[in-house]
Amino acid sequence: MDNLNFVLDMELQEGRIVRLGDFGSFRISVSSDGVTDKKDFNSSMLRPPRIIFTPGGELKDTKKTLEYSRISQDGTTAEAGGSDSDSPSEI
């Protein structure tokens, strides 16, 4: 894992997309506030860079097969669905 972290860091700093086979890929995303004239742009308008992970096919498919159930405050599992209320005391 240390080597993976080292290589990810090195490659992402070079602006490359790091693809890890079927697992997925990592890339850097940078954005800024917009301006109408490029003369008005300066580096203080850049937002902090973000690392974006895009899962591979199998991980994307995993999201489709997930099932959810409510767990009450006492730790017992309740039937999925139930009341339409999203009150924090009921979740």
Backbone torsions as a table, in degrees:
resi	resn	phi	psi	omega
1	MET	NA	-36.0	178.5
2	ASP	-60.7	-42.0	179.2
3	ASN	-65.9	-39.4	178.0
4	LEU	-61.6	-45.9	178.8
5	ASN	-59.9	-42.5	179.9
6	PHE	-62.8	-47.5	-178.7
7	VAL	-67.2	-43.0	176.7
8	LEU	-56.1	-49.2	-179.7
9	ASP	-58.2	-49.2	-177.2
10	MET	-62.5	-47.1	-176.8
11	GLU	-70.9	-41.4	179.4
12	LEU	-65.3	-37.0	176.8
13	GLN	-63.9	-25.6	176.7
14	GLU	-85.4	0.2	177.9
15	GLY	83.1	15.0	-178.6
16	ARG	-90.4	154.1	170.4
17	ILE	-86.1	132.6	178.9
18	VAL	-103.7	113.1	-179.7
19	ARG	-101.1	129.7	-179.4
20	LEU	-115.0	57.7	177.6
21	GLY	56.9	-135.4	-178.3
22	ASP	-72.2	-13.8	-179.6
23	PHE	-66.1	-44.9	179.8
24	GLY	145.1	-163.8	-177.9
25	SER	-141.4	157.0	177.2
26	PHE	-119.8	143.9	175.1
27	ARG	-151.0	161.3	177.2
28	ILE	-95.5	140.5	175.2
29	SER	-124.7	130.4	178.4
30	VAL	-126.4	137.2	177.9
31	SER	-138.2	172.7	-179.4
32	SER	-152.5	170.8	170.4
33	ASP	-73.2	145.9	-178.3
34	GLY	-84.5	155.7	174.4
35	VAL	-134.2	156.9	179.3
36	THR	-84.3	-25.3	-179.7
37	ASP	-129.6	132.0	-175.8
38	LYS	-62.4	-19.8	177.0
39	LYS	-66.5	-23.7	-177.8
40	ASP	-85.3	-4.5	-177.0
41	PHE	-85.2	139.7	170.6
42	ASN	-144.5	165.6	-172.4
43	SER	-65.1	-19.6	178.8
44	SER	-68.2	-12.9	179.9
45	MET	-84.6	-9.6	178.9
46	LEU	-71.7	136.9	174.1
47	ARG	-86.6	159.1	178.0
48	PRO	-59.2	141.0	179.1
49	PRO	-65.3	151.8	178.1
50	ARG	-122.4	148.2	173.6
51	ILE	-99.6	123.3	-178.2
52	ILE	-105.4	127.9	174.2
53	PHE	-106.4	128.7	175.2
54	THR	-114.6	113.9	-176.9
55	PRO	-68.0	152.1	174.8
56	GLY	-74.7	178.5	-174.7
57	GLY	-55.3	-46.8	-177.4
58	GLU	-65.1	-40.3	178.3
59	LEU	-67.7	-36.8	176.0
60	LYS	-62.4	-41.3	178.9
61	ASP	-64.7	-33.2	179.5
62	THR	-58.9	-39.6	179.8
63	LYS	-59.7	-32.1	-177.1
64	LYS	-74.1	-21.5	-175.1
65	THR	-101.2	2.0	-178.3
66	LEU	-69.1	144.4	174.6
67	GLU	-122.9	147.3	-175.9
68	TYR	-122.9	148.9	172.8
69	SER	-144.7	150.6	177.8
70	ARG	-77.0	143.4	174.2
71	ILE	-120.8	121.5	-177.5
72	SER	-72.8	170.9	-178.3
73	GLN	-64.5	-23.8	178.0
74	ASP	-86.6	2.7	174.6
75	GLY	92.4	-1.4	179.1
76	THR	-83.3	147.9	179.6
77	THR	-86.1	131.9	178.5
78	ALA	-106.6	165.2	176.5
79	GLU	-58.8	140.9	173.7
80	ALA	-65.4	148.7	179.9
81	GLY	92.7	-125.4	179.4
82	GLY	82.6	-142.7	-176.7
83	SER	-63.9	147.2	176.9
84	ASP	-80.9	-3.3	-178.0
85	SER	-70.9	137.0	176.3
86	ASP	-110.1	26.6	-179.3
87	SER	-61.7	132.7	-178.9
88	PRO	-55.9	-29.7	-179.3
89	SER	-72.0	-15.2	-178.9
90	GLU	-102.1	-7.0	-176.1
91	ILE	-91.1	NA	NA
